[in-house]
């Protein structure tokens, strides 16, 4: 799975196995926030705060600076 935040286009896109998700694969994202901490995966924000930890195993995580092209996304490991 790949998630791309394109600040210049004010949108976020979702890809699975290098292919953009067909329905709802891109959504408006015009209210980003400035991160003040580390990158965290597998959590949900609830009315009580952050919780609901991921149950399972994540093999690999990569974070890239900048927006990857669709060709670059298809070539990811």
C-alpha positions as CSV (number, residue, x, y, z in Angstrom):
1,X,0.0,0.0,0.0
2,X,1.3,3.5,-0.8
3,X,-0.2,6.8,0.4
4,X,0.8,10.0,-1.4
5,X,0.2,13.4,0.1
6,X,0.5,16.1,-2.6
7,X,0.5,19.4,-0.8
8,X,0.6,21.4,-4.0
9,X,-2.6,19.7,-5.3
10,X,-4.2,19.6,-1.8
11,X,-4.9,15.9,-2.1
12,X,-4.0,12.5,-0.8
13,X,-4.0,9.4,-3.0
14,X,-4.0,5.7,-2.2
15,X,-2.3,2.9,-4.2
16,X,-2.4,-0.9,-3.8
17,X,0.3,-2.9,-5.5
18,X,1.4,0.1,-7.5
19,X,-2.1,0.9,-8.9
20,X,-4.2,3.8,-7.8
21,X,-7.3,2.6,-5.9
22,X,-10.2,2.9,-8.5
23,X,-13.0,4.2,-6.3
24,X,-12.1,7.0,-3.9
25,X,-8.4,6.6,-4.6
26,X,-7.9,10.4,-4.3
27,X,-9.4,12.7,-1.8
28,X,-9.1,16.4,-0.9
29,X,-6.7,17.1,1.9
30,X,-6.5,20.8,2.4
31,X,-6.0,21.0,6.2
32,X,-2.7,19.3,6.9
33,X,-0.9,19.8,10.2
34,X,2.7,20.3,11.2
35,X,4.2,17.2,12.7
36,X,5.8,17.7,16.1
37,X,6.8,14.1,16.7
38,X,7.8,10.9,15.1
39,X,6.0,8.9,12.3
40,X,3.5,6.5,13.8
41,X,1.6,3.8,11.9
42,X,-1.3,1.6,12.9
43,X,-3.2,3.8,15.3
44,X,-6.6,5.4,15.1
45,X,-7.7,8.7,16.7
46,X,-10.9,8.3,18.8
47,X,-12.9,10.7,20.9
48,X,-10.7,9.7,23.8
49,X,-7.4,10.4,22.0
50,X,-5.0,8.1,20.2
51,X,-5.5,4.3,20.6
52,X,-6.7,1.2,18.8
53,X,-3.3,-0.2,18.0
54,X,-2.7,-2.3,14.9
55,X,-3.1,-6.0,15.5
56,X,-0.7,-7.7,13.2
57,X,2.8,-7.4,11.7
58,X,4.2,-4.7,9.4
59,X,7.1,-6.1,7.4
60,X,8.6,-2.8,5.9
61,X,7.9,0.9,6.0
62,X,9.4,3.5,3.8
63,X,8.9,7.2,3.9
64,X,9.9,9.4,1.0
65,X,10.3,13.2,0.8
66,X,8.4,14.7,-2.1
67,X,5.7,13.3,-4.3
68,X,6.5,10.1,-6.2
69,X,5.2,9.7,-9.7
70,X,2.9,6.8,-10.6
71,X,5.9,5.2,-12.4
72,X,8.0,5.4,-9.3
73,X,5.2,4.0,-7.2
74,X,4.9,1.0,-9.5
75,X,8.6,0.3,-9.1
76,X,8.6,0.3,-5.3
77,X,9.6,-3.0,-3.6
